[in-house]
Amino acid sequence: MFAKLSVVALIAASLASAAVRAPAKSNAASVTSNLLACSDTDLHGTCLTFAYTTGTCYNLPSEFNDVISSITPQGDAHVCTLYQDYNCGGSSHTITQYQRWLSEFNDCTSSFSCSA
């Protein structure tokens, strides 16, 4: 009987200690790069380069809100998601390379986030 209680106590202690362990940290490092965005097609018109760190949402400055017509991420194998609303909300459009014209997302971008 005493042996059974000892085993039960050991299992309970084991489960309790597992429940309070900190979650594993991700090994994915954030990367800094640039996103070139322009008001006209083919990277013409007024252009701005936005520095970004992967995994972070960025709101566009008011003078560039709902203005972007062409865009290109400047990092290798980066995926950027453009959002219709500030704080990376609303409808979205994902790009992985130079977009000469954003067609259905033309003049709709208010924020963006990128990943590597």
N, C-alpha and C positions, 0 to 999 in steps of 0.2 A: 504494500500500500504506500509506504514511504517513498519507494522508488518511482511509483507512478506519479506521485505529487511532485517529485523533483523534476521529472521529465516535463510535466505540464508547466511547471514554473520556468524551466529553461526555454521552452517554446514561447511562452508568453513574453518573457524578457526579450527574446530574439525579435519577435514581432514588434514589440514596443520600440526597440532601438531602431528598427528599419523604418518605422513610421516617422521618426523625427530627423532622418538624414536630409541634408540639403540636396536639392536637385543637382544633377550633373551639369557642369558648365559646358556651353557650346565651344567647340574648338574653332568655329568659323570666325575669322578675323574680319573686321570691317575694313573696307577699302575706300580710299578717297580718289575721286576722279572728277570729270567735268561733263556737263550736258550743254551743248550749243543749241540755242533756240533762236529762230528768226520770225519776224512778222510776215514775211512773204515766202512764196514757194522757192525751192532750190537754194535755200540758205541765203536769201537776199532780204533787203529791207533792213529794218533795225534788228540787230542781233545782240544777244547777251549770252555770256558763258556763265553757267551756274556751277559752282564747285559743290560737290556733294560727298557725303559719306554713306556707303551702302547701309540699308536698313533704317534710314531716317526719312521722315516726311518733311518736305519743304513747301511752303506757300510761296507763290510768285509775288513779286512786288506789284503794287496796284497798277503801275504803268504797263505791266506786261500781262496782267490778268485778262484772259479771253482774247489774246492777240496772236498766239503762236500758230504759224502755218506750216513750218518745216523745222525739223529737229534731228540731232544726231548725238547719241551717247559717245563719249570719247574714250571709253575704257574697253579693254578686250573682254568679249563675252558678257557684257553687262546687259541686264534686262531692266528697262525703266518703265514704270507705269505712270501714265498721266491721268489726273483726276479732274472731273468737272467742277468740283467744289473744293473749298479750302479744307485743310486738315485731312487730305487724302480721302475725301468722301465723294459720294455720288457716282455717276457713270465713270468708267475707266477705259483706257486704251493702252495696250502694252506694245512697246517697241524694243527691238533688239539691234537695230542698225539704222542707218541714215534713212529718213523719211522725207522725200522731196516735197510731199504735200500730205497733210493729215486728213484729207478728204472729210469723212463724217465727223472727225474730231477737230476740224479746222476752227480756230478762234474759240475753243471751248476749255482750254486748260487753265486751272487755277492753282494746282499743286501737283507734286510728283514725288515718287520715291524710286530708288534703284537698288538692284541686288547684283552680286557678281556670280 
